[in-house]
Amino acid sequence: MPDTIIVGGGLCGLALAKSLQERGRDFMLYEARERMGGRIFSERCQRNNLAVDLGPTWFWPDTQPRVTRLISDLGLDTFAQHDQGGILRLNTPDEKPEVMALTDIHGGARRVIGGMG
C-alpha cells in the first residue's frame, strides 16, 4: 500500500507526484480521464498543425513564479505573447467598430512552445 494516494492528474496532482518522486516517496496517482493534465489541454489544428490551447494559454513570469519555475524545470521552451497592434471596440451594433491602438496588452505574458498540454 502506498504512503500517498493522489486523486486527479491535473497540474496540482502532477506537481505533487513530481515532488514525491524526487523525495523517493511511495505514491499512486489516479486519473479518471484517459489523459493527464486536467484542464490543461492542447489540440493540433488540422489545417496547419499548430497547437491550440483549449485550457490555460498564458503565464506571467512576474506574478507567477511557481508556474514559471515548473515550466523551466520541465525544460519547456517559451515565447513572449504578441503584444503590439490594435483591438476593435464596438460601441453600438449599428456603427463601425473603433480601432484602438494598444501596446503591452498582455502585461508580459508568455506561452509554451507547442502548447501547454
Stockholm file with secondary structure:
# STOCKHOLM 1.0

chainA/1-117         MPDTIIVGGGLCGLALAKSLQERGRDFMLYEARERMGGRIFSERCQRNNLAVDLGPTWFWPDTQPRVTRLISDLGLDTFAQHDQGGILRLNTPDEKPEVMALTDIHGGARRVIGGMG
#=GR chainA/1-117 SS CCSEEEECCSHHHHHHHHHHHHTTCCEEEECSSSSSCTTCCEEECTTTCCEEESSCCEECTTTCHHHHHHHHHTTCCEEECCCEEEEEECSSTTSCCEEEEEESSSSSCEEETTCCC
#=GC SS_cons         CCSEEEECCSHHHHHHHHHHHHTTCCEEEECSSSSSCTTCCEEECTTTCCEEESSCCEECTTTCHHHHHHHHHTTCCEEECCCEEEEEECSSTTSCCEEEEEESSSSSCEEETTCCC
//
